[in-house]
Amino acid sequence: MPSYQPWYHGNITRSKAEDLLSKAARDGSFLIRDSESIQGAYALCVLYQNCVYTYRILPNESKKLSVQASEGVPIRFFTMLPELVEAYYSPNMGLVTHLQYSVQREEEMVDEEPESSSLPPQLPPRNFTATDVKDSDSKSSEQACNSLPDTYLMRLQHMDLSIIPEEHQIAIQEYFRTSIWLDAEQVQNGNTNLPGLKKLTQAICKNLNSEISRILPALDVFHKMVDQQLSPGIGQFPKQISADSGQSVSFRLEQLTKLLYSIEDKAKSSVFESVGYEGGHRKSLIPPVMFEVKQECLAIPTKMFLKVDVESGKLYFKKSKDGPEDKYFVHNKILQLVKSQKMHAKLVIVVETEKEKILRKEFVFDDTKKREGFCQLLQQMKNKHSEKPEPDMITVFVGTWNMGNANPPHKFSSWFQCKGQGKTRDDTADHIPHDLYVIGTQEDPLSEREWADTVKGVLRNITNISFKQVAIHTLWNIRIVVLAKPEHENRISHVFSDSVKTGIANTLGNKGAVGVSFMFNGTSFGFVNSHLTSGSEKKLRRNQNYTHILRFLNLGDKKLNPFDITHRFTHLFWLGDLNYRVEFPSTEAENIVTKIKLQQYQELLSKDQLSMERNDRKVFLHFDEEEITFAPTYRFERDTREKYAYTKAKATGTKYNLPSWCDRVLRKSYPLVHVVCQAYGCTNDIMTSDHSPVFASFEVGVASQFVSKQDPNSAPQGGIQIMNCVATLLTKSNTKFFIEYHSSCLEKTVKTSEGENTDHSDGSIKVRFGNQVMLTPIISDPEYLLDQHILICVKSTDSDESYGEGCVALRAAQFCYTEFQVTLTHNGEKAGVLTGGIQLHTSEGKPTEKLYDFIKIEKDDPVTSKCKGSELNKLSLTQAHDISNPNYMGMSFKTGNVVDKGWSYSMPPKNVSTAGQGGKDSKKGGYDVGTRSPTGKTCLPGEEEKASEMFDNPLYGSMVKSHGWSKDQDLQHKDHLIPPDPVFAPSKAADGDSDRPPVPTPRNRSFTCSETKPQHSTPITSYPSAYKKPVMPSRSEGGMAHSRPPVPAKNRPAMPEPQITKSRDYRDSADLPSKLRMPTKPGQLQSQRHAS
């Protein structure tokens, strides 16, 4: 790194460099920064005619520097950067203009004053004046040596020496009077052994040495007995520990400590195994749980009891608490749970009887928490007894706690059980263990081993499981620990950890972040625990901390170097003491406390700094946070949660720390993946710190390490076609751009040709990438491909630096050609927008149903069912209702508003005949056009007859409404798309030919819920082909189709005239019992033909 120069700006971002040059506003203004793409290289940024030109400065093998200037200009090499800059002040050196005005670097913000409890002890004062510094180095060192004994002897006089033996007092005094001189001279001569100090410690620890020598043989024997890897009587203890008292005491103590830990681990393993542990846990893990519910029978509510036995895989229906248990359903006969959104305590259980009848049983629980606890137990039961070799859903606990440099209390299990204030778990879910536990702490006074053992012990008491440690990483007092169930040990790989300092000048670790990343089968996880700058007025510095961590925390796949950590992981969780405060004047302190006691949080949250900065897109862009319904977690008086200590006396005056939500958990996931927050709150019984621990738990979809069932030699090759890409970049750089596509499903990174720059306006540039790009996946099976994502990076051709990154989900193009719009980001800031189209070609195959699709949301309740659930016969008709899994496709029911996730998918408008149709069918709280369900899978040549086979798949066989194209959507897509490549083009039959077999539409799973933009739907009804009998939807089936007009008969020959139908539920299948199928009547078919 070069010495200080005014034009050298270090590792500032490219966008920051452009801002500085724009402010300079003079041609020839320049600065030099570190390259973002090549370590050890630099970037020379020059302003000319309001555009920024970037030239790379690369070192060669001899460390000499050269500028990548225009072609034809001889390359010149320079030893130092100042020499290079001086040369390029001359014209005609290959730059767009010669260097003229250096842009000064901005002064660093002064960080918060260091906290004494978080910093190493201060060095003793030196007894020399400023004039002494001008003397020679030898004289300075001599004076330093002279002051050293005096300093320590003076300090010794203030110590209480009565508690130590007299001989030890004499030894210590003698060392500081004479021996420390000798040690200093030895260091000056290059000997760093400090013989005087070694002699002193041996004298003080004389008895300890002999005691170690006395107890080591006994520990050695004990270790051999519990070590199961050794046969009895075999093996010797390492010689360096056995009886060599000449070694240093610290070394022997370290070895002794390691030996004790080893003994403890092996003894625990033996004991756990002897009491019936299997894979780290007992056979009977979750006890049976009873729920009292109400069921309406002839409009009269009747009390019933539901007993969930997870271990046996049975759900019992009982009329009394102690009644017989003869009526039950086994796990594989429990088909679906449907939550009512209108009645938060209501749940529909869809089961299959022995006679293959489908029953829909409606129950009302005491409250929403009871219903959630029941659903979690049922989901745990389905997962435990699943026949799948690998899980497709896991639960993750994420917790953060600023411990305030105090040891934890003896009991703090409520943290891991998500009990306290806010969105909490029900007591019935106490014994359900999470698959992963991620614990972040700040101001943690314990050692790594102490803390890890403490947490494992608490979890063992709660769950009876000995969790395995995946990773632990510490930066000063900031720590992150990741624990996993023993059965997941072989599913976790590629574990990385790292830390970043953001203390004073980004050099001290009292503030900063630690992170851990790993792969869980085919899904990548990242976790960041950060402790940001404190102080209500330091909001801007906290934002800088966030950006610094984002850029320099080195986690995840190293091949994804152009992407920061927000794009490297399927799921990224950011937790910690973020230290953002509420922006109220200090005079409002009492008023704030009063509102907290009344649980009036909304007014306070409206002034929450983190929420305001997120709304302004300054930090945590496209992150999600569950709604806060708990009290501020800082700053409490210790040993109580009844009083906030919002004042602090300091030498400079009284400092106010208004009650604030400093401790937070946020997350960011790839598009169209399943993630649901089950809990978010804080404890109210852990009071050793001035912060309350915060907990969050998530239900997360994961992908397995896929093994194709198809012969790779005979399976057709799949394809991912991306076309019509147009990037609008927020930059003043004048350069050419190309796109890089990264994905684990591709054999290698794919680059496009150079794009065409158009519409270069002030501060932005539009780039068209006209060529279609064909990406070849390593596996074409849809079971694999639909879980994959394509990472997109727009780069410059001259500096190879990223100008924006984004992500596209292949699941969006599951059924047909789909348009996408992705917000490009770089270093946590919005960098532009990329639009385009994507089409997916897979081999034959059907995606299997996921565990997380077991629970659905019912947005409009059907007519109350009859007593005992009412058998769902083929002629039953009910009020229309809509069933979907909202969280799977990015829907949010938290506030009803559209959540900006940075991406949207939509169908092209050419297939929609009329917009705004649907009339009464459209709902008040309609769906936003930002994400829409495709209208059907595009048929490839020769595949028309196979279209109806999608109905065999209970996961994707539903029929839903399709939305029209709004004016707003047309404006967003004014860059018209060219037709897809002929290889993927729909056949003529797919374009409206009368012989085209009907195409199934996917179920309603790709919308973003909105109460502010109701959209009308275009009626589209799909039917299975004549090769299979159509299924008559029944009471269990959700939909919005009761008021739709049917599709004209001429477009669906050989099909019966439909009855009033509703859309399919989770497992509408042609494989259902024949009693549920509507019989095909030949006469009816004939009459339809004549009618058409």
TANORVEN-V318584 format. One record per backbone hydrogen bond with DSSP energy under -0.5 kcal/mol. NH is the residue of the N-H (numbers start at 1). CO is the residue of the C=O. E is the energy in kcal/mol with one decimal. If there is no record, write none. Layout:
BEGIN
NH/CO/E
NH/CO/E
END
This chain:
BEGIN
8/5/-1.3
9/7/-0.6
9/32/-3.0
12/9/-0.7
17/13/-2.1
18/14/-2.2
19/15/-2.0
20/16/-2.2
21/17/-2.3
22/18/-2.3
23/19/-2.0
24/20/-1.5
25/21/-2.0
28/47/-2.9
29/26/-1.9
30/101/-2.4
31/45/-1.7
32/7/-2.8
33/43/-2.1
34/10/-3.2
35/41/-2.2
41/38/-1.5
42/57/-2.4
43/33/-2.9
44/55/-3.5
45/31/-2.6
45/43/-0.7
46/44/-0.5
46/53/-2.8
47/29/-2.7
48/51/-2.8
51/48/-1.4
52/732/-2.6
53/46/-3.1
53/51/-0.5
55/44/-2.5
57/42/-2.9
58/56/-0.6
58/66/-2.2
60/64/-2.1
63/60/-2.1
65/78/-3.3
66/58/-1.6
68/56/-2.6
69/67/-1.6
70/94/-1.4
73/70/-1.3
74/72/-0.5
78/65/-2.2
84/80/-1.6
85/81/-2.8
86/82/-2.3
87/83/-1.6
88/84/-1.8
89/86/-0.9
90/87/-1.5
99/88/-2.4
100/28/-2.5
101/28/-1.5
102/100/-0.5
103/30/-2.6
104/102/-0.6
105/6/-0.8
116/114/-0.5
118/115/-1.5
119/115/-0.8
119/116/-0.6
128/126/-0.7
133/129/-0.7
133/130/-0.6
134/131/-1.0
135/132/-1.5
140/136/-2.1
141/137/-2.6
142/138/-2.2
143/139/-2.3
144/140/-2.3
145/141/-2.3
146/142/-2.3
147/143/-2.2
148/144/-1.4
149/145/-0.9
150/146/-0.8
151/147/-2.5
152/148/-2.2
153/149/-2.8
154/150/-2.3
155/151/-2.0
156/152/-2.3
157/153/-1.3
158/154/-0.6
158/155/-1.0
159/156/-1.4
161/159/-1.0
163/160/-0.5
164/161/-1.3
169/165/-1.7
170/166/-2.4
171/167/-1.8
172/168/-2.2
173/169/-2.5
174/170/-2.4
175/171/-1.8
176/172/-2.0
177/173/-1.5
178/174/-2.3
179/174/-1.2
180/175/-2.7
181/178/-1.0
182/178/-1.2
183/179/-2.4
184/180/-2.1
185/181/-2.3
186/182/-2.3
187/183/-2.2
188/184/-2.1
189/185/-1.5
190/187/-1.6
191/186/-3.0
192/190/-0.7
198/194/-2.1
199/195/-2.3
200/196/-1.9
201/197/-2.5
202/198/-2.0
203/199/-1.8
204/200/-2.5
205/201/-2.5
206/203/-1.0
209/205/-2.6
210/206/-1.7
211/207/-2.1
212/208/-2.5
213/209/-2.3
214/210/-1.4
215/211/-2.2
216/212/-2.1
217/213/-0.5
219/215/-2.1
220/216/-2.6
221/217/-2.2
222/218/-2.3
223/219/-2.6
224/220/-1.9
225/221/-1.7
226/222/-1.8
227/223/-1.4
228/226/-1.0
230/227/-1.3
234/231/-2.1
241/238/-1.5
242/238/-1.3
243/239/-0.7
245/243/-1.5
247/244/-1.1
252/248/-2.1
253/249/-2.8
254/250/-2.2
255/251/-2.3
256/252/-2.5
257/253/-2.7
258/254/-2.5
259/255/-2.2
260/256/-2.2
261/257/-2.4
262/258/-2.3
263/259/-2.4
264/260/-2.4
265/261/-2.5
266/262/-2.3
267/263/-2.5
268/264/-2.3
269/265/-2.2
270/266/-1.9
271/267/-2.4
272/268/-3.1
273/269/-2.0
274/270/-1.8
275/271/-1.3
276/273/-1.2
277/272/-1.8
278/281/-4.4
281/278/-1.5
282/464/-0.7
283/276/-0.6
285/283/-0.9
287/285/-0.6
289/308/-2.1
291/306/-2.7
293/291/-0.6
293/304/-2.6
294/364/-2.0
295/302/-2.8
297/300/-2.6
300/297/-1.2
301/299/-0.5
302/295/-2.7
304/293/-2.7
305/318/-3.0
306/291/-2.7
307/305/-0.5
307/316/-2.0
308/289/-3.0
308/306/-0.5
309/307/-0.6
309/314/-2.5
310/308/-0.7
311/286/-0.6
313/309/-1.5
314/309/-1.6
315/329/-2.3
316/307/-2.8
317/327/-2.4
318/305/-3.0
318/316/-0.6
323/320/-1.3
328/326/-0.7
329/315/-2.3
331/313/-2.1
333/330/-2.4
334/330/-0.6
334/331/-1.0
335/333/-0.9
335/350/-2.0
336/350/-1.6
337/854/-2.5
338/348/-2.8
339/337/-0.5
339/856/-2.9
340/346/-1.7
341/858/-2.5
342/858/-0.5
344/342/-0.7
346/343/-1.8
347/363/-2.9
348/338/-2.6
349/361/-3.3
350/336/-3.0
350/348/-0.6
351/349/-0.6
351/359/-2.2
352/333/-2.2
353/357/-2.7
356/353/-1.6
359/351/-2.8
359/357/-0.6
360/869/-0.7
360/870/-0.7
361/349/-2.7
361/359/-0.6
362/360/-0.5
363/347/-2.8
364/294/-2.2
365/345/-3.1
371/367/-1.7
372/368/-2.6
373/369/-2.6
374/370/-2.4
375/371/-2.4
376/372/-2.5
377/373/-2.0
378/374/-2.5
379/375/-2.5
380/376/-2.3
381/377/-2.3
382/378/-2.5
383/379/-2.3
384/380/-2.5
385/381/-2.1
386/383/-0.9
394/700/-2.6
396/698/-2.6
397/436/-2.9
398/696/-3.4
399/438/-2.6
400/694/-2.3
401/440/-1.8
403/401/-0.9
403/442/-2.6
405/443/-2.4
406/403/-1.3
415/412/-1.0
416/412/-0.5
417/413/-1.3
418/415/-1.0
419/414/-2.3
421/682/-3.0
422/629/-0.6
423/680/-2.3
424/422/-0.9
425/418/-1.8
429/426/-1.9
430/427/-1.8
432/429/-1.5
433/431/-0.8
435/395/-1.5
436/395/-1.7
437/483/-2.6
438/397/-2.8
439/437/-0.5
439/481/-2.7
440/399/-3.1
440/438/-0.5
441/479/-2.6
442/401/-1.9
444/477/-2.0
445/443/-0.6
451/447/-2.6
452/448/-2.5
453/449/-2.5
454/450/-2.2
455/451/-2.5
456/452/-2.5
457/453/-2.2
458/454/-2.0
459/455/-2.5
460/456/-2.3
461/457/-1.9
462/458/-1.6
463/459/-3.0
464/460/-2.0
465/459/-0.5
466/280/-1.8
467/465/-1.0
468/484/-2.9
470/468/-0.6
470/482/-2.9
471/482/-1.3
473/480/-2.0
475/478/-3.1
478/475/-2.9
479/441/-2.5
479/477/-0.5
480/473/-2.1
481/439/-2.2
482/471/-2.6
483/437/-2.7
484/468/-2.5
485/435/-1.8
488/485/-1.6
489/486/-1.5
491/488/-1.5
492/488/-0.9
492/489/-0.6
493/519/-2.1
496/517/-2.6
498/515/-1.8
500/513/-2.4
502/511/-2.6
503/508/-2.2
503/511/-0.8
506/503/-2.9
507/504/-1.8
508/504/-0.5
511/508/-0.6
512/531/-1.9
513/500/-2.4
514/529/-2.5
515/498/-2.7
516/527/-2.2
517/496/-2.6
518/525/-1.9
519/493/-3.0
520/523/-3.5
521/491/-2.9
521/519/-0.7
522/703/-2.7
523/520/-2.1
525/518/-2.8
526/571/-2.1
527/516/-2.5
528/573/-2.4
529/514/-3.1
530/528/-0.5
530/575/-2.2
531/512/-3.1
532/577/-1.9
538/535/-1.4
542/538/-1.9
543/539/-2.0
544/540/-1.9
545/541/-2.4
546/542/-2.4
547/543/-2.1
548/544/-2.6
549/545/-2.5
550/546/-2.5
551/547/-2.0
552/548/-1.9
553/549/-2.0
554/552/-0.7
555/553/-1.1
560/557/-1.7
561/558/-0.6
563/560/-1.5
565/550/-0.9
567/564/-2.0
568/564/-0.6
570/524/-0.5
571/524/-1.8
572/668/-2.6
573/526/-2.7
574/666/-2.8
575/528/-3.1
575/573/-0.5
576/664/-1.3
577/530/-1.0
578/576/-1.3
578/662/-1.9
579/662/-0.9
583/607/-2.6
584/582/-1.6
588/585/-2.2
589/586/-1.5
592/588/-2.5
593/589/-2.2
594/590/-2.1
595/591/-2.1
596/592/-2.1
597/593/-2.1
598/594/-1.5
599/596/-1.4
600/595/-3.0
601/599/-1.2
605/601/-2.9
606/602/-1.7
607/604/-1.4
608/605/-1.6
609/581/-3.0
612/608/-2.3
613/609/-2.8
614/610/-2.3
615/611/-2.4
616/612/-1.6
617/614/-1.6
618/613/-2.7
619/613/-0.7
623/620/-1.8
624/667/-3.4
629/627/-0.6
633/660/-0.6
634/660/-1.3
635/690/-0.5
636/690/-2.4
637/643/-2.4
639/687/-3.6
640/637/-1.2
645/635/-2.1
646/644/-1.1
648/655/-2.0
650/653/-1.6
653/650/-1.8
655/648/-3.2
657/646/-2.6
660/634/-3.2
662/660/-1.4
664/576/-2.1
664/662/-0.6
666/574/-3.0
667/624/-2.3
668/572/-2.4
670/570/-2.0
673/670/-0.8
675/673/-0.6
676/699/-2.4
678/676/-0.6
678/697/-2.7
679/697/-1.4
680/423/-2.3
681/695/-2.1
682/421/-1.1
683/693/-1.8
687/685/-0.6
691/402/-0.5
692/633/-1.6
694/400/-2.9
695/681/-2.6
696/398/-1.6
697/679/-1.8
698/396/-2.4
699/676/-3.1
700/394/-3.2
700/698/-0.6
701/674/-2.9
702/392/-1.6
706/704/-1.2
712/710/-0.5
714/711/-0.9
715/711/-2.6
719/841/-2.3
720/775/-2.6
721/719/-0.5
721/839/-2.9
722/720/-0.6
722/773/-2.5
723/837/-2.4
725/769/-0.9
726/835/-2.4
727/767/-2.9
728/833/-3.0
729/727/-0.6
729/765/-2.9
730/831/-2.7
731/729/-1.5
734/52/-2.1
735/733/-0.8
738/795/-2.2
740/793/-2.8
741/750/-2.9
742/740/-0.5
742/791/-2.7
746/743/-1.3
747/776/-0.7
750/741/-1.9
752/739/-2.3
755/737/-3.1
756/768/-2.9
757/755/-0.6
758/766/-4.0
761/759/-1.5
761/764/-0.9
763/761/-0.5
764/761/-1.6
765/729/-2.0
766/758/-2.0
767/727/-3.3
768/756/-2.7
769/725/-2.9
770/768/-0.7
773/722/-2.9
775/720/-3.2
775/773/-0.6
777/775/-0.7
778/745/-2.7
784/781/-1.2
785/781/-2.5
786/782/-2.1
787/784/-1.2
788/785/-2.1
790/808/-2.9
791/742/-3.1
791/789/-0.6
792/806/-2.8
793/740/-2.3
794/804/-2.7
795/738/-2.9
795/793/-0.6
796/801/-1.9
797/736/-2.7
800/796/-1.2
803/794/-3.7
804/794/-0.6
805/825/-2.4
806/792/-2.5
808/790/-2.3
810/788/-2.0
812/809/-1.1
813/810/-1.5
814/811/-1.6
818/838/-2.6
819/906/-2.7
820/836/-2.6
821/904/-2.2
822/834/-3.1
823/902/-3.2
824/822/-0.6
824/832/-2.3
825/805/-2.3
826/829/-2.6
829/826/-1.7
831/824/-3.6
832/824/-1.2
833/728/-1.9
834/822/-2.9
835/726/-2.3
836/820/-1.7
837/723/-2.6
838/818/-2.9
839/721/-2.3
840/813/-0.6
841/719/-2.8
843/780/-2.3
853/850/-1.3
854/851/-1.8
855/852/-0.5
856/337/-2.6
857/884/-3.2
858/339/-3.7
859/857/-0.7
859/882/-2.3
869/866/-1.3
870/867/-1.0
872/358/-1.9
873/871/-1.6
876/873/-1.2
884/857/-1.9
886/884/-0.7
888/885/-0.6
889/885/-0.6
889/886/-0.9
890/887/-0.9
891/886/-2.7
900/898/-0.5
901/899/-1.0
904/821/-1.5
905/930/-0.8
906/819/-2.2
911/908/-0.9
912/909/-1.5
913/911/-0.6
919/916/-0.5
921/918/-3.0
922/919/-1.4
926/923/-0.8
926/924/-1.2
928/1008/-2.5
931/928/-1.0
932/905/-1.3
937/1000/-0.8
938/815/-2.4
943/940/-2.4
946/943/-1.3
947/944/-1.3
949/946/-1.4
950/947/-1.5
951/948/-2.1
952/949/-1.9
953/950/-1.2
954/952/-0.8
957/953/-0.5
962/1018/-1.0
964/1016/-1.7
966/964/-0.6
970/966/-1.9
971/967/-2.2
972/968/-1.7
973/969/-1.3
974/971/-1.0
976/974/-1.3
984/981/-1.6
985/981/-0.6
985/982/-0.6
987/939/-1.0
990/987/-0.5
991/987/-0.7
991/988/-1.2
992/989/-1.1
993/988/-1.0
996/993/-1.9
1005/1003/-1.5
1008/928/-0.6
1008/931/-0.6
1009/1007/-0.6
1010/926/-1.4
1011/896/-1.5
1018/962/-2.8
1019/1017/-0.6
1028/1025/-1.6
1032/1076/-0.9
1033/1031/-0.7
1037/1034/-2.4
1039/881/-7.2
1044/1041/-1.4
1051/1048/-1.5
1052/1049/-1.7
1053/994/-0.6
1055/1052/-0.8
1061/1059/-0.5
1068/1065/-1.1
1069/1067/-0.6
1072/1069/-1.7
1076/1073/-2.0
1077/1074/-1.4
1078/1030/-1.1
1079/1077/-0.6
1082/1080/-0.6
1085/1081/-1.9
1086/1082/-2.2
1087/1083/-2.2
1088/1084/-1.7
1089/1085/-1.7
1090/1086/-1.9
1091/1087/-2.1
1092/1088/-1.8
END
